[in-house]
Amino acid sequence: MKVLMVEPGKAPYETEIEGGLESLQKAVGGSIQAVYPYDDPVALICNEEGKLMGLPLNRSLTDDNGEIYDIIAGNFILTGLTEDNFGDLSPELMEKFSEQFKHPEEFVRIAGKILGVKQPVPGESEPRE
């Protein structure tokens, strides 16, 4: 199954994993949690206990106004969806989400609000807005 892997501090990359539970658990380092934050037919699969385990913060999830409503801790993958299971992420969605998650984020709290600060990708001088 072709998926997009997103690791803390790194640019996302396409990889291939087997479709079973064990492969998904191995990819995220533990029990999986699937969330569906997008209108596109994709699942974001992360470690269910990533924050409790103290895994490094990775990327933020934002609402339509750009406000952070959650931060994923640890590795996560994006998969496509079939009628009843996870499947290959289409080339178009692979490109879309590779661009969306291209820049690693560092998180800061300012005046009680958490902000995600995009970091440069290795080989680039500054992230593009």
For each residue, the residues with C-beta under 8 A, 3 or more apart:
1: 16 17 18 19 23 79 86 87 88
2: 14 15 16 88 89 94
3: 14 15 16 17 27 77 78 79 88 89
4: 12 13 14 15 77 78 89 94 97 98 101
5: 12 13 14 15 27 75 77
6: 10 12 58 59 72 75 76 77 78 101
7: 10 12 58 75
8: 55 56 57 58 74 75 104
9: 56 104 119
10: 6 7 13 104
11: 98 102 103 104 121 122
12: 4 5 6 7 97 98 101 102
13: 4 5 10 98
14: 2 3 4 5 89 94 98
15: 2 3 4 5
16: 1 2 3
17: 1 3 23 24 26 27 77
18: 1 22 23
19: 1 23 85 86 87
20: 23 24
21: 24 25 32
22: 18 25 26
23: 1 17 18 19 20 26 27
24: 17 20 21 27 28 32 45 77 86
25: 21 22 28 29 30 31 32
26: 17 22 23 29
27: 3 5 17 23 24 45 75 77
28: 24 25 32 45 46 47 50 74 75 76 77
29: 25 26 47 50 55 74 75
30: 25 47 48 49 50 53
31: 25 47 48 49
32: 21 24 25 28 45 46 47 48
33: 45 46 47 48
34: 43 44 45 86
35: 43 44 46
36: 42 43 44
37: 44 61
38: 42 44
39:
40: 93 96
41: 80 81 93
42: 36 38 78 79 80 81 89 93 97
43: 34 35 36 78 79 80 81 86
44: 34 35 36 37 38 61 72 76 77 78
45: 24 27 28 32 33 34 76 77 78 79 86
46: 28 32 33 35 50 72 73 74 75 76
47: 28 29 30 31 32 33 50 53 55 73 74 75 76
48: 30 31 32 33
49: 30 31 52 53
50: 28 29 30 46 47 53 55 72 73 74
51: 54 55 73
52: 49
53: 30 47 49 50 73 74
54: 51 73
55: 8 29 47 50 51 58 73 74
56: 8 9 73 74
57: 8 71 72 73 105 107
58: 6 7 8 55 71 72 73 74 75 76 104 105
59: 6 71 72 76 101 104 105 116
60: 68 70 71 72 105 107 116
61: 37 44 68 69 70 71 72
62: 65 66 67 68 69
63: 66 67 69
64:
65: 62
66: 62 63
67: 62 63
68: 60 61 62 71 114 115 116
69: 61 62 63
70: 60 61
71: 57 58 59 60 61 68 107 114 116
72: 6 44 46 50 57 58 59 60 61 76
73: 46 47 50 51 53 54 55 56 57 58
74: 8 28 29 46 47 50 53 55 56 58
75: 5 6 7 8 27 28 29 46 47 58
76: 6 28 44 45 46 47 58 59 72
77: 3 4 5 6 17 24 27 28 44 45
78: 3 4 6 42 43 44 45 89 93 97
79: 1 3 42 43 45 86 87 88 89
80: 41 42 43 86 87 88 89 90 93
81: 41 42 43 85 86 87
82: 85 86 87
83:
84:
85: 19 81 82
86: 1 19 24 34 43 45 79 80 81 82
87: 1 19 79 80 81 82
88: 1 2 3 79 80
89: 2 3 4 14 42 78 79 80 93 94 97
90: 80 93 94
91: 94 95
92: 95 96
93: 40 41 42 78 80 89 90 96 97
94: 2 4 14 89 90 91 97 98
95: 91 92 98 99
96: 40 92 93 99 100
97: 4 12 42 78 89 93 94 100 101
98: 4 11 12 13 14 94 95 101 102
99: 95 96 102
100: 96 97
101: 4 6 12 59 97 98
102: 11 12 98 99 121 127
103: 11 118 119 120 121 127
104: 8 9 10 11 58 59 118 119 121
105: 57 58 59 60 116 117 118 119
106: 116 117 119
107: 57 60 71 114 115 116 117
108: 114 115 117
109: 112 113 114 115
110: 113 115
111:
112: 109
113: 109 110
114: 68 71 107 108 109
115: 68 107 108 109 110
116: 59 60 68 71 105 106 107
117: 105 106 107 108
118: 103 104 105 127
119: 9 103 104 105 106 127
120: 103 124 125 126 127
121: 11 102 103 104 124 127
122: 11
123:
124: 120 121 127
125: 120
126: 120
127: 102 103 118 119 120 121 124
128:
129:
